[in-house]
Amino acid sequence: MQLLRFQTAFEQESQIVELGSGDAARSFTVTTMWSRKECAWFLSLYEADGTAVVENARVSPGSMLLEDIDRLDSTKPRTACLFVFGPEPYQQASLGTTIRVFYAAYSELPAAPAGDGTVFESA
């Protein structure tokens, strides 16, 4: 599991991050934007070639920003996700401190008991 790091001094930031490990590591551009109107952070994730994986997803504690990074090809098994921990409501300075965004490969997550409806299952 990887914790994504953010600079909250700016209302908008883009950074290139390496997600995954070893041969499975991939580069992505992560863009975050603070909305004064909604008092919330929004996150976009792009492949190295600029293809949008997710755009303007609200950073909501307790939610998954992206259930599956490789969701565009339904023939492939699920590989990885982004999820959010922290309290709500939150302030601009909370991203990266009390609001944390994690990347995890499904293989790193514990298997869920059968039939409980959770999405955190090993592929």
C-alpha positions as CSV (number, residue, x, y, z in Angstrom):
1,M,0.0,0.0,0.0
2,Q,1.3,3.5,-0.8
3,L,0.3,6.8,0.8
4,L,0.0,9.6,-1.8
5,R,1.7,12.8,-0.7
6,F,0.2,16.3,-1.4
7,Q,1.1,20.0,-1.0
8,T,-1.9,21.7,0.4
9,A,-0.6,25.3,0.3
10,F,-1.8,25.5,-3.3
11,E,-5.4,25.2,-4.5
12,Q,-4.3,23.2,-7.5
13,E,-1.3,20.8,-7.9
14,S,-0.1,18.3,-10.4
15,Q,2.6,15.7,-9.7
16,I,3.9,12.6,-11.4
17,V,3.8,9.6,-9.1
18,E,5.0,6.0,-9.4
19,L,2.3,3.6,-8.2
20,G,2.9,0.0,-7.6
21,S,6.1,-1.8,-7.1
22,G,8.6,-3.8,-9.1
23,D,7.6,-4.8,-12.6
24,A,4.0,-3.6,-11.8
25,A,5.0,0.0,-11.2
26,R,3.5,2.6,-13.4
27,S,3.7,6.4,-13.7
28,F,0.6,8.5,-13.4
29,T,-0.1,12.2,-13.2
30,V,-2.2,13.1,-10.2
31,T,-3.9,16.5,-10.1
32,T,-5.7,17.8,-7.0
33,M,-7.9,20.9,-6.9
34,W,-9.5,22.6,-3.9
35,S,-13.1,23.8,-4.5
36,R,-13.9,26.8,-2.3
37,K,-17.5,26.5,-3.2
38,E,-17.8,22.8,-2.1
39,C,-15.1,23.0,0.6
40,A,-13.6,19.8,-0.8
41,W,-10.7,18.4,-2.7
42,F,-11.1,16.8,-6.2
43,L,-8.6,14.4,-7.7
44,S,-7.8,13.4,-11.3
45,L,-5.5,10.6,-12.3
46,Y,-3.9,10.3,-15.8
47,E,-1.9,7.6,-17.4
48,A,1.6,8.6,-18.5
49,D,0.3,9.2,-22.1
50,G,-2.4,11.6,-20.8
51,T,-5.3,9.2,-20.9
52,A,-7.7,10.0,-18.1
53,V,-8.3,7.2,-15.6
54,V,-10.5,9.3,-13.3
55,E,-11.3,13.0,-13.5
56,N,-12.6,15.3,-10.8
57,A,-13.4,12.7,-8.3
58,R,-14.4,14.2,-4.9
59,V,-12.0,13.2,-2.2
60,S,-14.6,11.8,0.2
61,P,-13.4,10.0,3.3
62,G,-14.6,6.4,3.4
63,S,-14.9,6.1,-0.3
64,M,-12.9,4.7,-3.2
65,L,-11.8,7.3,-5.7
66,L,-11.3,4.6,-8.2
67,E,-12.4,1.0,-7.7
68,D,-10.0,-0.3,-10.3
69,I,-7.2,1.4,-12.1
70,D,-7.5,-1.0,-15.0
71,R,-11.3,-0.8,-15.1
72,L,-11.4,0.2,-18.8
73,D,-10.7,-3.4,-19.9
74,S,-13.3,-5.6,-18.2
75,T,-11.6,-8.7,-19.5
76,K,-8.6,-8.2,-17.1
77,P,-8.8,-9.0,-13.4
78,R,-9.0,-6.1,-11.0
79,T,-5.5,-4.9,-10.1
80,A,-5.4,-1.8,-7.9
81,C,-7.5,0.9,-6.3
82,L,-7.4,4.3,-4.6
83,F,-9.3,4.9,-1.4
84,V,-9.7,7.7,1.2
85,F,-9.5,7.7,5.0
86,G,-10.2,10.6,7.4
87,P,-12.9,12.7,8.9
88,E,-15.5,14.8,7.2
89,P,-16.1,17.7,6.9
90,Y,-12.5,18.7,6.4
91,Q,-10.4,21.8,5.6
92,Q,-8.0,22.6,2.7
93,A,-5.0,21.9,4.9
94,S,-6.4,18.4,5.7
95,L,-5.3,16.6,2.5
96,G,-2.3,14.5,3.3
97,T,-2.6,15.0,7.0
98,T,-6.0,13.9,8.4
99,I,-7.3,13.1,5.0
100,R,-5.2,10.4,3.4
101,V,-5.4,8.9,0.0
102,F,-3.9,5.4,-0.5
103,Y,-3.0,3.3,-3.5
104,A,-3.3,-0.5,-3.0
105,A,-2.9,-3.5,-5.3
106,Y,-5.7,-5.9,-4.6
107,S,-3.1,-8.6,-4.0
108,E,-1.9,-6.5,-1.0
109,L,-5.4,-6.4,0.6
110,P,-6.7,-9.1,2.9
111,A,-9.4,-11.3,1.4
112,A,-12.9,-10.5,2.4
113,P,-15.2,-13.0,4.0
114,A,-17.5,-14.4,1.3
115,G,-20.9,-12.6,0.8
116,D,-20.3,-9.5,2.8
117,G,-20.5,-7.2,-0.2
118,T,-17.1,-5.5,0.3
119,V,-15.0,-4.6,-2.8
120,F,-11.7,-5.3,-0.9
121,E,-11.2,-8.8,-2.3
122,S,-8.0,-10.3,-3.6
123,A,-8.0,-10.9,-7.3
